[in-house]
Amino acid sequence: MLALAGGNSVVVDDYRRHGEGHILPSVGFGSSGKLPSIETLRQLHAEGKVQALSEITTQYAGIAPDDPRLEPYFAFAEENDIPVGIHMGPGPPGTAYFATPGYRVAAGDPLRLEPVLARHPKLRIYVAHAGWPFGDAMVAMMFAHPQLYVDVGILDWAYPETDFYPYLKRLVDAGFEKRILFGSDNMVWPESIDVAIGRIRNAPFLSERQKKLILHDNAARFLRIPG
């Protein structure tokens, strides 16, 4: 089992020390609106500490994917063939009023990704939280841009099945079963991982093959994990 762990590089290093080879290091940033320098990312990449930029959480600062401030990061990722995960979805209820005043729902509209994909057709990118609740836009974007993936982190444990299952089923029924990644987004609740896995395993509309795709095969292909 491997986990793509993102966030502060010091925290990720600690995960790796305790993870016995099970942690793929990633760098996440953006919730505060402060962005790391490209030079810093280049150095971390050279040290083998950046296998992905994930997740980019600038939605919490009201910064949408097509904001010019993010362009250097997408260019860096495409140039170095580094996968990107970007938060486009829910935050804690009412987060703009108690935690992240810059958060804007509109900055998570999947349509805001289209200029990025057009400029960077070789970019490996996935939308964290599958663009919830913009199902129409997410389906349209995945149909138009076959390099675009999604993950279902937090939707698969924090949301009721009556909400999560129809959203997931729509993506599957639209033909995107090979571009849906399992995500936990457990933050500080590791027990949520079991719940999230169980939600996929128990989904009545998924075949065993589709469950394996979501829980393993799609991520292995997207992240280019050998074997």
N, C-alpha and C positions, 0 to 999 in steps of 0.2 A: 504494500500500500504506500502510495506517495501523496503528499499534500503540497499544494502550492500555497505558500504562506507569505503574505505581504504585509507591508507596514514599515515602521521605522527599522532601519538596518541593524541597529543594536538589538532590538527585540527579536528580529529574524535570526540573527546570529545565535541568540540564546536558544531559540527553537532548534536550530541545527545542532547545537552542542548536545541537546537532550534527545534529538530525534533519530540518532543512529542511522543516518543516510536516507531517512524517509521524507525530508523536507527539501522542496525545491524553492530556492530563495527568490523573492520578488520584492520590489520596492513600490510601496503605495504612498500617495501624497495628495494634497489638494484641499482637504476639508476646510482649512483655515484661509485658503486663498494664496498661501505662500507656496511657491514652487521651487524645487531644487534646481541648481544650475546643471546645465548639460555636462559641464566639465566633471561635476561630482558623479553623475550617472556613468560617464565614460570610465572614470576611475573604478567605480564599483563593478562595472561590467568587466573590466580588465582583471579584477581580482576574483572573478567568478561568483560574484554576489548578486548578479542581476540576470535571472533567467526569464523574467517578465516584468513589465510595469503594471502592477495590479495591487490594489485597484486604484485607479485615478478617481478621486472622490470630490472633484471640483464642483459637482452639483450642489454640494453643501455650502459652497461659497457663491452660488448663483452663476457659475461659469459653465456655459454649455460647450459641447465638443467642438463646435465650429468657431469658438472664440479664438482670435489670433494668438493669444497667449499660450495656447496648447499646441500650436502648429509645430514648434521646434521639437516637442516630445514625440509626436507622431512621426516626424521626419527621422529623428534619431532611431526610433524603434524599427521603422521600415529599413533604414540603411543597415542596421545590424541584425535584422531578422529576429527581433525580440517581440514576442507576443504581448498584447496589451489587453487589460481588462478595465473597463470604465463603468463607474457607477451610473446607472440610468434607471432610477426606480425610487422606491419609497425610502423615507427616513423614519425615525421615531415619530409617532403621532405628535403634531404640534411642535416639531423640532425648531422651527423658525422663531418660536416665542420663548424658548428656554435654553437652547443649546447652540444652534447654528443659525444665527439670524439671517445669513445670506441664502439659506436654502430656498430654491424655487422649483416647484413641480415642473414648470415649463422648460427648465434647463435639462430635464430628463426625457424630453420628447425624442424618440429614436430618429425622427426626420432630421434632427440637428446633426446627425452623423453623416448625412449624405455628402456634403462637400468634402469631408475628411476622406471618405472612401474613394471619391472621385479623384482626389489628389494623390492618394496613396493606395493604388490597387493591389500592391503586394503586401500590405499591412495585415498581419494576423491579429484580429481583434474580436473580443467578445463583450457583449453587453451584460454586465452583472445585474442580476434581478430581472433579466429578460424584459426590461423596459416597462415593467408593470406601472400603471394600468393601461398603457397605450398599446393594447393588443392589435388594433387595426394597423397602426403605424409600424409595429414590430414585424408583423407578417409581410407588409408591403416592402419593408427594407430588406428582409431576408430573401424575399422572392427576387428583388432587383439586384442584390449584391451577394452572390454565392460564397464570398469569403467571410461573411459575417456570421458569428456564432452568438449564442446566449448561454448564460448559466441561470440556475434557478435557486441560487442561494437566498436564504431567509424566507422565500416564498414557501419552501418545502418543509418548514417546521413552525414558523411563527404565524402563518396564515391558515385559516380553517380549510379543510379539504373542499368545502363547497365553493371556495374562491380559487384555491390553487389548482385543483384538478381540472376545472373547465379551462383555465388559462393554459395549462400544460397541454391538455388534449387538443386545444385549438392549434398550437404550434405543431404538434405531431400530425394532426389531420391535414395540415397544410403542406405536409411533406418534408418537414425539417427534423426528422428524428435523428439524423446523423450530425446535426449541428447544435444539439442541446447538451450542455455540460452540467453534471452534478456540481453543486456548490453547497457549502455548509454555512458560511458566514456566521460561525458560532460565537465569534468575539470572545466573551468570557464565560460561555456556557457550553463546555465540551459535550455535556449530555445531550445537547440538541442534535449532534451529529447522528446518533442512533435514530432519533425521531425522523430526521431528514431522509436517511437511507430507507427507513421503513416506509415512508410515504411513497417513494419510488417503487420499492418492491411490492407494495400492496395496491398500487394503482390498478383498478380493474380493467382499464382500457388499454393497458400496455401489454404487449407480448413479452415473453422472456427475452427474445432477441432485442427488443426495444429497451428493456430495462438494462441489459448489459451495455448497450450503446451509451445510454445516459450515465450509467454509473462508472464506466471504464473506457470503452473503446473510443468514444468521441474525444475525450480529454487526451488520451494517449496519442491519437492522431494529431490533434491540434497542437499539443506541446511537443510533438515529435519525440516521444519516449520510446526508445528501442525495445523490441521484444514484445 
